[in-house]
Amino acid sequence: MRVLVTGGAGYIGATAVDILIAQGYEVSVFDDCSTGHADNVASGVTFVQGSLLNRSEIAEALKGCDAVMHFAGKSLVGESVEKPELYWSVNVGGTRNLLDEMRAAKISKLIFSSSAATYGEPEVLPILETASNRPTNAYGATKLAVDAMITDEARGHGLSAASLRYFNVAGAHKSTRGWLRERHDPETHLIPNVLRSSTSKTVKIFGTDWPTKDGTCIRDYVHVVDLIDAHIKALNSLGSAGHEIFNLGSGGGYSVREVIAAATQATGSQIPFIDSPRRAGDPAVLIADISKAKRILGWQPTRNLEVMVSDTLASFE
């Protein structure tokens, strides 16, 4: 089976490419390298540098493929609030182009990298796939719109698809070419920012009086290798036409203070931090219920917070 990985030059996509190849899949990569890095793409992999907004470039990338893992898109929450038109154009319009070209090429298998941002601020924790979808930003809204579009494509044109929703990806993957890691600019993720915290650029804890075990927010994390394992299991689960949605995560979540403690242990020195006021709009706890993925895909995370932190740290060196 040949799999097209859109966004395959990015952190998550490049990890998917490397693991797919190691498991015997043939792989093609499609990426515009606006946030990805061409040097992430392994030598010998079919690579089309192109845009989701260009249907002829998508068609070229799909040649000879049997399935698609779709990671490409814009993914910064703050940017999506400032530039919603960009997110609707790329994430929704671009995916519409991809689905149309897949249908033209008679490719009927799709794994979509969705987001738990579709749920917004939850009423019940942990969050089930059946929870209400009330996204609070354009990023989450566009992911939800794509999920709806995929459902319609499955119903109307026989697509077999799965959407995987998750909050925070962490860790790094050690490939034969070295570490594949987060290389975002700006970096918005907590773990790499905690590990890079210094007295001149100190990480902030936004709120220490939340109703949690240590007063700091709790968020769900999943190691990038566990995440890709779920994507491959989902790909292998595809059968007749239909669209399934699965949550992915740690199954429990970790507080900001726990992340700092794990980073302190990994580095051997106290991570500097500043206690700061809460940020408006931050929920106290965001945790996904992953029981459906466990039951149907036979998936569960195997790498804990300590591994996510230690792998991230190792990838810096």
N, C-alpha and C positions, 0 to 999 in steps of 0.2 A: 504493500500500500504506500502510495506517495501522498504526503500531507503537506498542504500549503500552510505555512505559519505566517500570518500577517503580523507585522510588528516584530518580526523575528530578529531584528537587530537591537532590540531593547533588552532591558534587564530580565523580564519574565519570559519574553519570547525567545531570546537567545538560549536561556536555560532549557526551554521546551525543545528547541532544535537539537541541542546537544544530547539530551536524554532520549529523544525519539531516535536519533541516529544510533545511540548505544544499544537501543532495544531492537534494532534491525529495520526500522522504517526508512523509506526514502523521503527526503525533505526538500521542499522549495521554500524560499523566503521572499516575502514582499514587505518593503519598508521604505518610507520616504526619507528616513534618517534625520527627521526634524528634531527628534529627541533621542532616537536610537543611535547606535554607533556601528559603522560599517565593519570596524575591526572586531566586532562581536561575532560576525558571521564566519563560521568555520570554512576553511578552504575546501573546495570540491562541492560545496552546496550550491544548487541553482539559486541565484540571487537576482531578483528584479527590483531595482530601485525605482519606486514609483509611488503614486498617490492614489488614495481611495477615491479621489475626485476625478480620476482619469480612467474611464472604463476600458479603454484599449490597453492600458498598462495592467489593469487587473486581469483582463483576458489573457494577456501574455503570461502572467504569473501562474494562472490556473492550468496551463497546458500540461497534460499528462497526470494531473492530480486526481485523487479519489476522494479526498476529504479536506476540510479546512479547519484550522484552529485560529480563531480570530481574536488577536490581542491588540491590533492597531487601533489607535484613537487618542484623543486628548483626555487627560486624567487628573488635572489639578483642580481641586474644588474652588480655591480662591480665584484662579484664572477664569473658571467657568462662570463665576458671578460677574466678573468684569467684562468678559467677552462671550456672552451666551450664544451669539450668532456663530462664532467659530465652532463651538461644541455641537450645535445643531447641524451645521454644515458638514463637519468631518465625521462625527460619531453616527449621526442618523443618516444624512445624505450619502456619506461614504459607504455605510453598511448597506443602504438600499442598492447602491451600484454593485457591491459585492454579491448580494443575493441575486440580482438580475443576471450577472455574468455567470454565477454558479449554475443557475437554471439553464442558461444558454449552453453551458458546457456539460450539462447533464451530471452535475456533481450534487449529490443529495445528502451529504453528511457534514454537519457543522457543529463545532464546539465553540461557544461564545464566552469570552471572558467578561462577565457582567460585573455587578458590584452590589454589595449590601447597602450602598448609598441609596438604592431604590426605595428602601423602607422608610427613610427619614428618622424621626424621633419615635422610637417604639413605645407602644402602650404596654406590651407584655415582653418579659425576658425569660429565657433566651428567645431570639426571634425565629419563628418558623417561616417556611416558604409560603404559608398561607396567610401571613400577616398582611395588614393593609400597606399599600405602597403610597407613601406621601413624601417624596423627595423634597429636600429643603434647598437644593441648588440645581443649577443647570446640568452639572455633571451627572448627578443621580437621575434627573429627569430624562436625559438623553439615553442613559443605559436602560431605563424603564421603557422608553419608546422603542428601542431596538428589540428588547425582549418581546414586546407586543407585536412588532413587525415580523419577528421570527415565528411566533405562534400563528400568525396569519399565513405566512409562507408555508408552514407545515400543513395547515388545514387546506390551503388552496392549491398547493403545487407538490405535495408529497415529500417535503423536506423532513429529514430525521435529524433532530437537533437537541442539544442540551446547553443550558446557560448555567454558569457557575458563579455564584455570588459570594464575595468575601470582602472583608474590611481591609486588613493590613497585611502585606506580604513582607517578609523579613528574611535575613540570612543570605547566604551566597552559595553558589554551586562550583565545586572544584572540578573543572573539566581537564582534559588532557593538555589544553592550551593555557591553563592557569585559571584563576578565579573569574567567574562571571558574577558581577556584583552591581549594586545600585550605583549609578553614575548620573544622578539627577542634578540639574542646575536650574533653579535653586533646589536644594534638598529639603523636603518637607517632612520626611519620615522620622519618627522619634528615635529609633535605635541608632542609626548612623549619626544623628545629631547629638545624641547622648555620648556616644563614643568619641566624638570630636569636641566635646565640651572642654573649654579652657577658662582660665581666669579672665582672659580678654574677650572671650565669646562664650558666655555661660548659658547653658540650657535653662529654660524656665519651666517651672511646674505651675500650670495654670489652675489654681484652686487647690487648697489643702483641707477644705471643709466639706467635701462631697460626702454623701451618705454611703460610704464604702468602708472596707475593713481598715484602710490606712488614710482615708481622707482624700485620696487622689483618684482621678478618673481611671476606669477599667476599660480596656479595649481588647478586641480579639485579634490575634496574630496567627499567621500560618507560615511555616518555612517554605521558601520558594520550591524546594525539591518535593516536599509533600504536595504542594499545590499542583505541580506538573504531573505527579503521580495520579492525582484526581482527574486531571484533564485526559490523560491516556486511558484511565479506567472508564471515563465517560465516553470516550471515542469508541472503545471496544463494546460498550453497552448499546450503541445505537442499532436499532433494528428497523421496524416499519415506521411509516411517517408519524411524526408527533414531536412535541417539544416538552422536555422536562426541565425543571429548575431545581438546582441543588445549592444549598448553603455549604460553605467551607469555612473552617476556622479551627481554633485550638480546642474548642469544646468547653472552655472555662474562662479564658481571658486573663490578662495581667494588668496590674496597676502601674502607674507611672513610677512610683517608688520601687516596685519590683523590678522594672526595667533598669532603673539606675543602680539598684543593688546588684543585679546580674552583670552589668557593665563594670561596676567597681571590682567584683570578683574576677572578671575576665582580664581586666587590665592590671590588677594588683595595686591599684591606687584609687583613692576616693574621687569619684566623679564630681566636679563642682556643679552646683545647681543653685537656682534662686527661686524661692517661694514667691509666686505672683498671684494677683487676683484672678478669679475665674474669667474665662472668655464668654461673652454672650453667645448663646446657642449651643454650647457644649453639653451633651447629655452626660450624666454621671457614669452610666454603664452602657456599653454596646457589645453584646455577645450573640453570636449566631447559634441556633440549634442545628447540629450537624448529623442528627440521627438518620435523616433520609439518605444522605450520602453513604453513611455506614451500612444501612440496610440494603440499599439497591445497588450501589457501586462496590460494596465491600471495601470501602476506603475509610481510613482513619489516620490522623496525624501521628507521626512517630518521633518528631523532633521538637523538643520543648524550648522554652525561652532561653535557657542557658546555651543550647546549641545554636539558636538563631543569633545570639549575641557573639558567641565565640567564632562562628563562621564569618560574620560580618567583620569582626576585628581582624581575623586572619587575612581576609580579602584586601584589607588596607595595606598590608605589608608587602 
